[in-house]
Amino acid sequence: MAITFTSATDSTSVTVNDSSHGAIAGDFVTFSNANTGDSALNTQLNNEFSITSITNDNSYVITT
């Protein structure tokens, strides 16, 4: 299952597309080996984050 990331260029909020994640707001997630095609963004994403909100069963939001 591939996890993908969506974010606007000027935003610190990142939507994480993670099918059937089962997470709740306040949970922590850790990413490694992120490959977004942007090395600076990859460096930011390869970290631990608190989930700030749940969008739906397949996506949630983190703040970088």
C-alpha positions in Angstrom: 0.0 0.0 0.0 1.5 3.3 -1.1 1.1 6.4 1.0 1.0 9.7 -0.9 1.2 13.3 0.2 -0.6 16.4 -1.0 0.2 20.0 0.0 0.1 23.5 -1.4 3.4 25.1 -2.0 2.9 27.8 0.7 1.2 25.6 3.3 2.5 23.7 6.3 -0.5 21.4 6.2 0.1 18.1 4.4 -2.7 15.7 3.6 -1.5 12.1 3.9 -3.4 9.6 1.7 -3.2 6.3 3.6 -6.0 3.8 2.8 -7.9 2.5 5.8 -5.5 4.2 8.2 -7.6 3.7 11.4 -5.9 6.7 13.0 -7.4 9.4 15.2 -6.4 13.0 15.7 -3.5 13.2 18.1 -2.0 9.9 17.0 1.7 10.0 16.0 3.0 8.8 12.6 6.6 8.3 11.5 7.6 8.4 7.9 10.9 7.2 6.4 12.1 6.9 2.8 9.5 9.5 1.6 9.8 9.9 -2.2 7.8 12.9 -3.4 10.2 14.0 -6.2 11.3 17.0 -4.1 14.4 16.3 -2.0 13.7 19.2 0.4 10.2 18.0 1.1 11.4 14.4 1.5 13.8 15.6 4.2 10.9 17.3 6.0 8.6 14.3 5.7 11.1 11.7 7.0 10.1 12.5 10.6 7.5 11.9 13.3 4.3 14.0 13.2 1.1 14.3 15.3 -2.0 13.9 13.2 -3.9 17.2 13.4 -7.1 16.1 11.8 -8.9 13.2 10.1 -10.2 13.9 6.6 -11.8 10.5 6.1 -11.1 6.8 6.4 -8.3 7.1 3.8 -6.6 10.4 4.6 -5.5 12.6 7.5 -3.6 15.9 8.0 -0.2 16.6 9.6 1.6 19.9 10.0 5.3 20.1 8.9 
